[in-house]
Amino acid sequence: MVDGIGNTFYGALTHKNGAAEQSNFHNYRLIRNNEAPQTIEVYFVENDIDPTGLGEPPFPPVFGAVANALYKSTGKRFYTQPFANQLVKS
């Protein structure tokens, strides 16, 4: 969840002359501890299906959830990630 939130706001990877411009953490922004939610509620559904993973499935829906939360709080739709640059411009 936190990784998805961080990617939603900051996950930009740009390229120049066919190579990634971000080479390490000094120029690739990640979410910081103080920016992450203090609590996250997680529920598991009991069923007879063998588990295939618990970390990756929630990643994609986070992007839409954050976009909807931003719309509800700002009244503006956000379509292009990362959202952090658009929030500064708003």
N, C-alpha and C positions, 0 to 999 in steps of 0.2 A: 504494500500500500504506500509506504513512504517513498519507495523508489519511483513508483508511478507518479506521485505528487511532485517529486523533484524533477522528473523528466517533463512533466506537464509545464512547469514554470521555467525550467532552465535548460532542458535537454537539447541544445543546439550543437550540431556537428556540421561545420562548413568545410568546403573544399576549395583549393586553389591549385591550378595546374595539375589536377588529378590526384592531389594528396590532401589528406585531412589537415586542417589548420590547427586543430586541437590535438596536442600530442601527449598531454598528461594532465594531472589535476591542477597544475598552476594556470592553465588556460581552458579548462573544461569545468564549468560550474556544476556543483552538486548541491542538493538540499543540505542545509545545516541543521544540527540538532535543535537549535532554538526556533527553527521554522517548521519543524515537524509537529503534527498533532500530539498533544500530551497523552491522549487515549484514543484507541481505535477498538471498536467492538467487532468481534469476529464470531461467526456462528458456523458450525459444521452440521451438515445434514447427515443423519445416520441412514445408511442404506446398505444394500448387499453388493454394491459395485466396488471393486478393488480401487483403492486410491491411486491416482496417477501423478499427483503433485499438489502441493498446497501453496507454493510460493508464486508460481507463474499465472495461474488462472485469474487472480484478481487484478493483474497489471493492466490489461486493456480497458476494462470499464472505468478505471480511475480517471482517464482523460476526459471522458464524457461527463462524469460526475463533477469534476472540477469545473469544467466549462459551464455546466448548469448552475453550480453554486455561484460562480462569478456573475452569470446573467441575473440570478436572483438578487444578488447584493449590489450590482452596478447598473442593471438595466441594459447592459451592452452585451451583444453576442461576441464570443471569441471563437474563431474558427482555425486560426493558424498558430501552431505551437512553435516555440515556447511562448507562454503567455506573459512572462515577466516584462518583456520589452513593451508590450501593448498596454500593460497596467501603468507604466510610467508615462506613456503618451496620453492616457485617458484623462 
